[in-house]
Amino acid sequence: MRPGIVDRASCAFVADTLSAVNHPSAAPRWTIAFVIGLLLTAGAATGAWAVDLPYVGWSPGPISEAIDAVVIEEGLESFTPEGELLVLTVVSQPLNTFELLVAVLDPAVDVYDRAAVRIEGETDEEYRTRQLGLMDGAVQRALAIAFDRLGLDPGDTRFRVESVLGQYPAAAVLEPGDFVLEVEGVPMDSIDVIRQELDGRQPGEVVTLVIERDAVVQELEVELAETTDDDTGEKRTIVGITIGPFVDPPADIDTNNVGGPSAGMMYTLALIDLLSEGDLTRGHVIAGTGTIEADASVGGIGGIRQKVVAAEAAGASHMLVPRSNYDEALTVDRRTIELVPVATIDEALAFFETLESA
């Protein structure tokens, strides 16, 4: 484990993606400065330490080696690479008045409205549980995609509820860990089944799901909900869950209780590197971040600026960045590290082909 920022607050949480949305906008620094000015002007210097402000600070978090997290069962051949694939994290911490002032003055820290990165009404424990569930889903997708790319047998693929969004009706009947077997009588043999069955349906309608929970098969009725797409502003009908493939191959990832899905791409690359001959990195230190989706696309994440800072400090020569985060990543003052935008795992693999031996 490489050194990283040490969290001072017991309520802070290390995660690889901490936002309720992919990449919220940081709160304007002049607005924050104004809030600080009002508080200090009010003569609350002593009590300000305990004031509960509606802001959280994101700072560079601990860095780990993705290869070290891969657990290979006996009988599965593996090959030790020479280079490194670094997983980057962000620390999210509630801020009091003085910490807010320090954060505003630190270019490596971004400050966000708490409402922009947390689901309304979500407790700290619910937030942590949701983030750990998202990481678990990312690991499953990484395993499925890596084994598919290498032509290895990942075992039977099932589809499991990774998280349930508490503000939607589905939270009353579905739980993380439920296996979805059927949707409206259609066998769940592809992630596209749910999308196809929701096509043309309206919020408030009810769909029937057959699930397996604790080895018991049951039929449930779930009321559909409505959400707004963050990028397009369009209304969509949803179940209110995240769902992903679940496989049981002779390999696993030890995430060390880090939450969020944005290590997905790096864990996929680590599996491919470890389970195939040769050295993907050609001896280089490569950092990266990005979700991995069921179709092997790489999705955007939160905290990209903090991760660029951490990657360069760790000595990485290159950093793989989700294409949707690339413009924001370029705003970080860099000296040596090269940013590489990628939209799919195949684009990431193509980048490694361009490397010369270190």
C-alpha positions in Angstrom: 0.0 0.0 0.0 1.4 3.4 -1.0 1.1 6.3 1.5 -1.8 8.7 1.0 -3.8 11.3 2.8 -4.5 10.3 6.4 -8.1 10.9 7.4 -8.4 12.9 10.6 -12.2 12.6 11.1 -13.8 9.4 12.3 -16.8 10.0 10.1 -14.8 10.4 6.9 -15.0 7.6 4.4 -12.4 6.5 1.8 -14.0 5.5 -1.5 -13.0 5.4 -5.1 -16.2 7.2 -6.2 -18.1 9.2 -3.6 -20.7 11.1 -5.5 -24.4 10.4 -5.7 -24.0 11.4 -9.4 -21.0 10.8 -11.6 -19.2 14.1 -11.3 -21.0 17.0 -9.5 -19.7 20.5 -9.8 -17.7 21.8 -6.9 -19.3 24.6 -4.9 -18.1 28.1 -6.1 -15.2 29.2 -3.9 -16.5 32.8 -3.7 -19.8 31.5 -2.3 -17.9 29.4 0.3 -15.7 32.4 1.2 -18.8 34.5 1.8 -20.3 31.8 4.1 -17.1 31.7 6.1 -17.0 35.5 6.3 -20.5 35.6 7.8 -19.7 33.0 10.3 -16.5 34.6 11.5 -18.0 38.1 11.5 -20.7 36.8 13.8 -18.0 36.2 16.4 -18.5 32.4 16.4 -14.7 31.7 16.3 -15.0 29.3 19.3 -18.2 27.6 18.5 -17.4 27.4 14.8 -15.4 24.3 15.3 -18.6 22.4 16.0 -20.9 24.1 13.4 -22.4 21.6 11.1 -21.9 23.1 7.6 -23.6 21.8 4.5 -20.3 21.1 2.8 -17.9 18.1 2.3 -14.3 18.3 1.2 -12.7 15.8 -1.2 -9.0 15.3 -0.9 -6.5 12.8 -2.5 -6.8 9.4 -0.7 -4.7 6.4 -0.3 -3.2 4.6 -3.3 -3.0 0.9 -3.8 -1.6 -1.6 -6.3 -4.4 -3.3 -8.3 -2.4 -6.4 -8.9 -1.9 -6.9 -5.1 -5.7 -7.0 -4.7 -6.2 -9.9 -7.0 -6.7 -13.3 -5.3 -6.1 -16.3 -7.6 -7.2 -19.8 -6.6 -4.9 -22.7 -6.8 -4.9 -24.3 -10.3 -5.4 -21.0 -12.2 -2.1 -20.0 -13.9 -1.0 -16.5 -13.4 2.0 -14.3 -14.5 3.6 -11.7 -12.3 4.0 -8.3 -14.2 7.0 -6.0 -13.7 5.1 -2.7 -13.8 2.3 -1.3 -11.5 -1.3 -0.5 -12.0 -2.4 2.0 -9.3 -5.9 2.4 -7.9 -6.7 5.9 -6.8 -9.1 6.9 -4.1 -10.6 10.1 -2.6 -11.3 10.9 1.0 -14.7 12.6 1.7 -14.9 14.5 4.9 -17.6 16.8 6.5 -16.1 20.2 7.2 -16.4 22.6 10.1 -15.7 26.3 9.6 -12.0 26.2 10.0 -11.6 23.1 7.9 -13.7 24.7 5.2 -11.3 27.7 5.2 -8.3 25.5 4.9 -10.0 23.4 2.1 -10.8 26.5 0.0 -7.1 27.6 0.2 -5.8 24.1 -0.8 -5.8 23.6 -4.6 -5.8 19.8 -4.1 -9.1 19.9 -2.3 -12.6 20.5 -3.8 -15.6 21.5 -1.7 -19.1 20.3 -2.6 -22.5 20.9 -1.4 -23.4 17.9 0.7 -26.7 17.6 -1.2 -24.8 17.2 -4.5 -23.0 14.0 -3.3 -25.5 12.4 -1.0 -29.0 11.0 -1.4 -31.4 13.1 0.6 -32.1 11.6 4.0 -29.3 9.0 3.6 -27.5 8.2 6.9 -23.7 7.8 7.0 -24.2 4.0 7.5 -26.6 3.8 4.5 -24.1 5.8 2.4 -21.3 3.5 3.3 -23.3 0.4 2.6 -24.4 1.8 -0.8 -20.8 2.6 -1.7 -19.6 -0.9 -0.7 -22.3 -2.4 -2.8 -21.3 -0.4 -5.8 -17.7 -1.6 -5.3 -18.9 -5.2 -5.1 -20.8 -4.8 -8.4 -17.7 -3.3 -10.0 -15.6 -6.3 -8.9 -18.1 -8.7 -10.4 -18.2 -6.8 -13.8 -14.3 -6.7 -13.8 -14.2 -10.5 -13.3 -16.8 -11.2 -15.9 -15.2 -8.9 -18.5 -11.6 -10.0 -17.9 -12.4 -13.7 -18.1 -14.4 -13.1 -21.2 -11.5 -11.2 -22.9 -9.1 -14.0 -22.0 -11.4 -16.8 -23.1 -11.5 -18.3 -19.6 -14.6 -19.8 -18.0 -16.0 -17.5 -15.4 -18.7 -20.0 -14.3 -22.4 -19.4 -14.6 -23.5 -15.7 -14.9 -26.4 -14.5 -12.9 -27.7 -11.0 -12.4 -27.7 -9.5 -8.9 -29.1 -6.3 -7.3 -26.1 -4.3 -6.4 -27.9 -1.4 -4.6 -31.4 -0.2 -4.0 -32.0 3.6 -4.1 -33.9 4.4 -1.0 -36.0 7.2 -2.4 -37.9 4.9 -4.8 -40.7 2.3 -4.1 -38.4 -0.6 -5.0 -36.6 -0.1 -1.6 -39.7 -1.5 0.1 -39.4 -4.9 -1.6 -35.9 -5.4 -3.0 -32.6 -5.8 -1.2 -29.0 -5.7 -2.3 -27.9 -9.3 -3.0 -31.2 -10.4 -4.5 -30.7 -12.4 -7.7 -33.2 -11.4 -10.5 -34.4 -14.5 -12.3 -37.3 -13.1 -14.4 -38.8 -9.8 -15.4 -42.5 -10.0 -16.4 -42.0 -13.7 -17.1 -38.9 -13.2 -19.3 -35.8 -15.0 -18.1 -33.1 -12.7 -16.9 -30.3 -14.0 -19.2 -29.0 -10.5 -20.1 -28.7 -7.1 -18.5 -30.8 -5.8 -21.4 -33.9 -7.7 -20.3 -34.9 -5.1 -17.7 -34.3 -2.2 -20.2 -36.4 -4.0 -22.8 -39.3 -4.7 -20.3 -39.3 -1.1 -19.1 -39.6 0.3 -22.6 -42.9 2.2 -23.0 -43.9 1.8 -19.4 -44.8 4.7 -17.2 -43.9 5.6 -13.6 -46.4 4.2 -11.2 -46.9 1.0 -13.2 -46.1 -2.3 -11.5 -43.8 -5.0 -12.9 -43.4 -8.5 -11.6 -40.0 -9.8 -10.8 -39.0 -13.4 -9.8 -36.0 -13.2 -7.5 -33.9 -15.5 -5.3 -33.1 -14.3 -1.8 -31.2 -16.5 0.7 -31.7 -19.5 -1.6 -35.5 -18.9 -1.6 -37.3 -18.1 -4.9 -40.2 -15.6 -4.7 -42.3 -13.4 -6.9 -42.5 -9.7 -6.1 -44.4 -6.7 -7.5 -42.4 -3.5 -7.9 -43.8 -0.1 -8.6 -41.8 1.8 -11.2 -40.4 5.3 -10.6 -39.2 8.3 -12.6 -35.8 9.9 -12.7 -34.1 12.7 -14.7 -31.0 11.9 -16.7 -28.2 14.1 -15.3 -26.6 14.7 -18.8 -29.7 15.1 -21.0 -32.4 16.3 -18.6 -34.7 13.7 -20.1 -37.2 11.8 -17.9 -36.8 8.0 -17.6 -38.8 5.2 -16.0 -36.7 3.1 -13.7 -37.0 0.3 -11.2 -34.8 2.2 -8.7 -31.9 -0.3 -8.4 -28.5 -1.0 -9.9 -28.0 -4.5 -11.2 -25.0 -6.3 -12.6 -23.6 -9.7 -13.5 -22.5 -12.1 -10.8 -20.0 -14.8 -11.6 -18.0 -17.3 -9.5 -14.6 -17.7 -11.2 -11.5 -19.1 -9.5 -10.4 -15.5 -8.8 -11.5 -12.5 -6.7 -10.6 -9.0 -5.7 -9.8 -8.0 -2.1 -11.1 -4.3 -2.0 -10.0 -3.7 1.6 -13.4 -2.2 2.4 -13.0 0.7 -0.1 -16.3 1.7 -1.6 -17.6 3.0 -4.9 -17.3 1.7 -8.5 -14.5 3.7 -10.0 -11.8 1.1 -9.5 -13.6 -1.1 -11.9 -11.5 -0.4 -15.0 -8.2 -0.8 -13.1 -9.2 -4.1 -11.5 -10.3 -5.4 -15.0 -6.8 -4.5 -16.3 -5.1 -6.0 -13.3 -6.9 -9.3 -13.9 -6.0 -9.3 -17.6 -2.4 -8.5 -16.8 -2.1 -11.2 -14.1 -3.8 -13.9 -16.0 -2.1 -13.5 -19.4 1.6 -13.9 -20.4 3.7 -10.8 -20.9 3.6 -7.5 -19.0 0.7 -5.1 -19.9 2.5 -2.1 -18.4 5.9 -2.8 -20.0 7.4 -2.0 -16.6 5.8 1.4 -16.2 3.8 2.8 -13.3 0.3 3.5 -14.7 -2.5 5.0 -12.6 -6.1 5.1 -13.6 -9.7 5.5 -12.6 -13.1 4.8 -14.1 -16.1 2.5 -13.7 -16.4 -0.6 -15.8 -19.9 -1.4 -17.2 -21.4 -4.7 -18.3 -20.7 -3.7 -22.0 -17.0 -3.0 -21.1 -17.4 0.7 -21.4 -15.6 3.0 -19.0 -17.8 5.4 -17.1 -17.1 8.8 -15.4 -16.3 9.2 -11.7 -16.2 11.8 -9.0 -13.0 13.3 -7.6 -11.0 13.3 -10.8 -8.9 16.3 -9.8 -7.9 14.8 -6.6 -6.9 11.5 -8.3 -4.7 13.3 -10.9 -2.9 15.0 -8.0 -2.4 11.6 -6.2 -1.3 9.8 -9.4 1.5 12.3 -10.1 2.6 12.4 -6.5 2.9 8.6 -6.7 5.2 8.8 -9.7 2.9 7.4 -12.4 4.0 8.2 -15.9 0.5 8.0 -17.3 -3.0 8.1 -15.9 -6.0 6.5 -17.6 -9.0 8.9 -17.4 -12.6 8.3 -18.4 -13.3 10.3 -21.5 -16.2 12.1 -19.8 -13.8 13.3 -17.1 -10.9 14.3 -19.4 -11.6 18.0 -19.7 -11.9 18.4 -15.9 -8.7 16.4 -15.4 -6.8 18.8 -17.7 -7.6 21.7 -15.2 -5.1 20.2 -12.7 -1.6 21.8 -12.7 0.7 18.9 -13.8 4.4 18.6 -14.4 5.2 15.1 -15.7 2.2 12.8 -15.8 0.4 12.2 -19.1 -3.4 11.9 -19.1 -4.9 9.3 -21.4 -8.7 9.5 -22.1 -10.5 6.1 -22.6 -14.1 5.2 -23.2 -13.8 1.4 -23.2 -11.6 -1.3 -21.9 -10.4 -2.0 -25.4 -9.2 1.6 -25.7 -7.3 1.1 -22.5 -5.7 -2.1 -23.7 -4.8 -0.3 -27.0 -3.0 2.3 -25.0 -0.7 -0.3 -23.4 0.2 -1.6 -26.8 1.8 1.8 -27.5 4.2 1.7 -24.5 7.8 0.9 -24.9 9.7 -1.0 -22.2 10.6 1.1 -19.3 
